[in-house]
Amino acid sequence: MQVRTFAGGIYLFRNKPGILRDLPKTDSRPSSSIKTMPYPQRVVLPLHYTNGSSPMAERNLLVKVGDYLERGTKIAEGENTLPLYTPISGEVKALVPWLYPSGEEILSVIIESQGKIQFEKKISLNSHWSEMTFQELSEIIFQAGIADFRKIRRHQIETLLVNGIDEDYWDSSNSQLLGEKAKEIIEGTKILLHLFGAWRARLIIQDNKKENIIKLKNLLRDEMNIAMVLVRPKYPQREKRLLIKSVFGKEFSVEELPENYGISVQDIKLIFYIYEAVRNGKPLMENIIGVNGSGVTNSQNIKVSLGTLFSEIIKFCGGWKEKPGKLIINGLIKGQAIPAEEMPLTSNVNVISLLSAEEVEIFSAQHCLRCSRCAEACPLRLLPGELAVLIQHSRFEEAQKKGLLECFECGACAYVCPSKINLLHCFHYGKRTPYETHRGDAESAE
């Protein structure tokens, strides 16, 4: 079977020194099955919703302080905003602002458990998914709090790409989920094919996941519309634009939508959550995440209730093994460092990485050596060093003309930089500053 890839990128397992010193010193990837974390005593759930790229959307609260709720009760909704459900049975204790990884304080519902769950509310299903119309199926997925496909035109999508690639070398949550729930994910893929009116699906996994490859070959043997595609375990292969480029050879600019070309890319976890909603009537109340890194006692993949505080998740994994250094979400290369453990888990967190104080390197950037390693690593063939110089001199328009806005901030350039220039933060700053300046000028004019 042909193995596909893209130009540029980096192989993290070659232990190339970069932003993080000598990682990985040991293999801290979880190797056991997905464990289910017990229901927490308290959850913190946000009334505002964002998928990480769109603006905040407000949900309307459906409960009040003092109400007792069963697990699966809808507690907030909005006209075009995904509903929110409580993952535990308990009492609504407060409605207060709470700090989130985005750095914003978001109005949140605090629910405290009252003991064991006696009853769980589910979404009503009147027929098998194969007999449902587009409107019925898209409404179930929306009401489950998973995704909003209601505005997609049926038959607009021809090909569904299922992204089964892990976040980075140290993560294995997607691979583990596929290994344990392959049949469910295949049926979830069929559900989306039926919803979109698409005629084919491609399940994309890394070619070093031998057990998953063997299992999928057997399960897909009689499937006419679903096939497996193997890709190199190169970072950042799981980025949507690089997946399409690897599979079809098509390139998209940041302003173009794959859906306009008949392609939809969906994460494997979302496929599984859709299966659970459409087959079992289960709304989104949990998230499957990987917990890894040198700082945690037990690296493992776990299913956790949404709204659980990071401190509780760390405790479930045995706590900090060594002196705490950094807590990072969504990957060690491009992820975000979290300043406090008392923040709640949301659906857009895939990985939690704990680094010991010994492995966190404090350094000062040196002058650029013009070695071109950053340009070789860039999967979009940009010139990161040149962009950084333009941004440092506030020449934002020139940086945009040279492709700054095309950059999806994977961090590969910063990882390989021998001068330890923090190119990732530089590009983030370069994108935000002109927008914030323009917005400030507009507000002053008013």
N, C-alpha and C positions, 0 to 999 in steps of 0.2 A: 504494500500500500504506500502510495506517495506521501511523503511528509513535507508539509509546507511551512514557509516562514516569510520573513520580510527583511529588507536591507536595514542595517544598523541594529540598535538594541544591544543588550549585554546578557551574558550568561552568568547569573549571580553565583552559581555553585562553584565557580572557579576561584572564589575567595579573593577577588581583586580588591585591594585596599581603596577606600573611598571616604565618604562622609563618616561611615561607621567603622571603627577600628577593628580589623581582623575578624569580621563577621563572615560566616558563622564559625566560632571557635569550636563549638560542638553542634551536632545536629539536634536542634531544639524543636523540630517539627513534631506535632502530635502524630502518633502512629496507631492509637487505639480507636475503637468505634465511637460514634457520637453518643455522648452521655447527656441525659436530661437533668438539668439543674432543678432542684426542688423549688416550689413556688416561694417567692420571697415574702417577707412579712409586710413589705411596703413597696409600692411602685409609684413612679413619678411620670406622668403622661402629658405631653405638650398639647395645648389647644391650637397652636399654630403648626402648620405643616410645610415642609420643603423637601424636595428630592435631592437637594444639594446644589442644583443649578438654577431652579426657578425661584422667583420671589416668594416670600412668606405668604401663605394663605390662611385666613382665620377660620377656625371651626366654631360652630355654635354649640354651646354646652347644653346637654340634654338632662343633666342631673344637678342636684344641689348638695351642699354640705349636709351631712347627716344621713343621706340615703344609703341603704344597704343594697349592694349589687351582686348579682351572680356572675361568675366567670362567663365571658362572652356577651355581656350587656353592652350595647352601643352607648357611649357616653358623650360623643360629640360628632357633628357632621356639618357639611357645608354644601352648597349647591354644586360646586365644581371641585370640591375638596374631598379627599378620601376620608371615610368615616374612621372613628377611633373606638376601640373596644377595650374593656378591662380584662387583663389576663388572669386576674385572681378574684375570688369572692371576698367581699369586704365592704367597709364603710368609707364613704367619701369624707375625708378628714379636713381638707383645706383646699383652697384655690389660691396659689401664691406664685410669684415670679421665681424661676429656677434657672440657674446657669447651665448652658449647654455647650458642647464642644465648639460650636460656631463662635463662641464668645458673647453671645446674646443672652439676655435674661428673658425667658419666654414664660408667659402665664401657663401654669401647669396644674393638673388635678392630682392631688395626693390621695391614694387609696391604701388603707391598711387592712391586712387580712384578719379575718375573724375565726380562723381555724381551717379545717379541711374543706375542700370543695365538694359540695353535695350534688350540685347540679350545674350543667354547662349549657348555655344557650347556643343554638346553631341556626344557620341560615336555612330557610325552608327551600327544598328542592322538589319540584313537581314532576320532573321527568329526567330521563338519561340525557347527558350532554349532547349526544349525537342527534337527539330529536329537538333540541332547543334552537330557536332562531338567534340571529346575531344580536338583536336587542336583548333577549332574555339572558344569553350567556355573558355578554359584556356588562350587563347590569349586575349580575351575581358577582362577577370579579370586582366590579367597582364597590358594591355594597360590602364585600368582604374586606375592604381596605387595602387591596393589593396593588391595583393599577387601573387606570382609566383608558380603556380602549374604545369608548363609546363614539368618538368622533372619527375613528378610522373608517375609511370606505371599504366595504367588503370587496374582495378580489383586487384591492390595490396592492396588497402584499402577495408576491409570488413565492418568495423564499424566506424561510425562518431559520436563522442561525441561533443555535442554543450554545451559550458561552459556558463551557464547563472548565475553564482554565482558572487555576488558583491565583490569588492576589499577587503573590511573589514566591520566591523559593521557600520561605519559612512557613508559608500557609499551606494547609492541605484540606480545608473545610469543604471546598467544592468537589474535590476528588473523592473524599470520604462519603459525601452525600450521594454522589453518583454510584459509588460502589455498594452502598447499602440500600438505595432506593431506585435502582435502575429501572425496574418495571413501572414504578409510579411516575418517574420522569419521562419515560417513553409515552405513557398515556397522557401525561400533562402536555407533551409536545403535540400529540394528536388533537387534544382539546383546542390548542391555539391554532393549529392548522385548520380545524373546522371553523373556528371563530373568524379567522382572517380570510378564509376561502382560498388559502395558499395550496400549492400543489406539491411542494417538497420542503423537507427540513434537513438541516445538517447539524449533527451534534459534534461540537468541536472539543477535543481533549488533547492533552500533551502526549507525545509519543513515548514518554518514560513511565506512564501509568499502565504497566503491563497487565495487571489483574483486571483493571477496568476495560482494557481493550479486548481481552479474551471474553469477558462477560457480555460486552456489547455486541461482539461478533455473533455470539450465539442468539442473543435476544432479537437482533435486527435481521437475522437470516431471512425471515419471511416477510419483512416489511418492504413495501414497494416505494414508499414516499420518504422514508427516513433512512439516512446513511450517516456513517461516522467519518469525520475528517480529522486527521492527525496533524499537529503542529509541533514545532520545536519548543522546548521549555525555555524560551528566550523571553527576557523582560524588555518591554511591556506588552507582550502579545495579547493580553486580554482586553486592551483598549479597542473600542468598537471599530474605529476606522482601520486599524491594523488587521483586525480579524477579516474584514471584508477584502482588504488588499491581499491578504495571504490566501484566501479561499478563491476569490474571483479575479484578482489582479486589478480591481477597480480602485481608483483613488478619489476621495471626496475632500472638499475644502471644509473648513469649520462652519461655513454658512449653509452647506448643503445637507439635506436630510436623506439618509439611506432609503426611507420609506418612499420618497419620490422616484426611486429607481427599483421599487418592488422588493426591497430587502428590509427585514426587521431582525434586530439582534436583541435577544432576551437572555437574562442571566439564569443559570440553572436553578438557583434557589427560588427565583420568582416562578419558574415552571412548576417546581414542587409545591409551592404555596397555592398556586392556581389549582393544581390537582386536588389538594386537600379541601379547598373551598368548594369546587364543583362536584367532587365525588362524596365528600363527607360533611359538607355544610359548615366547614370550620373557618371563621374569619381570622385575619392576621393578628395574632396575639403573641407570637414568639419569633425569635430569630435564631438561625443556626450560624454560629461564629467560631472562628479559631482563636485560641488563646495560646500564644507561644512566646519565645524569647528566653534569653539566659537568666532573666530575673525572676521567672515564675517557677514555683516548685514542681508543678505537674502541667506540662503542655498538653492540651487536649482540645478536641472539638466538642462543643456543647450546644444544646438547645436551651435558650434562655427566654424567660418572659420579658417582653418589651417593658421598659420603665424600670428594670432592675438597675441598681447603682453599680458602677464599675467596681467599687470597693467590695460589694457582695460577690461579684463574679471572681475577683482575685482571691477572695477568701475560699470560695468553693474549689478553686484550683490549687489550694494549699498555701496561698499567700506568697509574699515575696521570699525568694530563696536567699537572696543576698541584699545588701544595702540598696534601697530603691534608687534608680537612676532616672529613667524616663518611661512614661506610659504613652504609647503611640497607637493611634487607631488607623485602620485601613492601609497597612503596609509600611514596612520600614524605610522604603526608598522615597515614596511620595506622600506618606501618611502625615498625620497631624499630631503633634505632641499635646497632651492634655495636662493642664496645670493642676487639676484636682481629681481625686478618685470619686468624689460625691456627685458625679454626673450620671444621668440615666442613659441606658442603652436605647437607641432608636433603630428603625428598620434599615437605615442607610449605613450602619456600621457592620463590616464584614469580618474584621480581624482586630484583635487587641494584642499588642506586643509589649512585653515588659523587658526593659534593659536594666541590668545592674549598674550601679554607679561606676564600677570599674570599666565597663564597656562604653560609657558615654564619654566621648572625646571633646574636650574644649579646645578649640583651635582658632587661630587668626588666619584669614585668607592672605595668600601671598600674591605677588604680581603674576599675571598670565604669562605662561611660558611659550604660548603660540605653538603648542605641540599638536593641536587639531584632534585630540582624543574626543573632545566633546562633539565635534562635527561628525566623527566616525560613529559615535554611539547614538546620535540623534536619528530616530526612525523616520522623521519627516524631512531629513536632509537640510535642516536649517543650519545656521552658523551661530551657535550659542554664545561663543566668545565675543563676536562682533555685536550681537544684540545686547549683551551685558554692558559693553562700553557705551553704546548709545543711550541705554536707560540710565546709567550712572551720570551721564551728562544731560539728563532730562530731555533728550531728543526723541520723544515718544512717537511722534508722527513718522520719523524715519525708521524707527524700530518696527512699527506696524507695517510699513511698506516692505520691510525685509522679512515679514512672516511672523511677527510676534504673536498675533492673534491666532495663528494656526497652531501654535504650541499648546499641547494638552497637559503640560506640566507633569511629565512622567518621572523626571528627576534623574534619568540615565546620564545626562551630561554632567550633573553635579557629582554623581557617584564615581565617575572615572577621572574627575579633574585632579591632577597631582598637586595643584596649588590650593585645593580645598576652597575654591570660590563657590559661594552658595548661589549658584545660578538659578535654582528652583525658586527661591524667595525673591531673587532679583526680577524674574519674569512675572511673578505674581504681583509684585509692586508695580512693575511697568504697565500691567493691564489695568490695575485698579486706580492708579493715581490720576490719569487724565479724566476718567469718568467721574471720580469724586470731586476733582477741581471744577469740572464743568457743572456738576450738580450744585456745588457750593455757589458758583457764580450765578446760576439760575435762581437759587433761593434768595441770594442777596438782591438781585434785580427785582424780585417780587416785593 
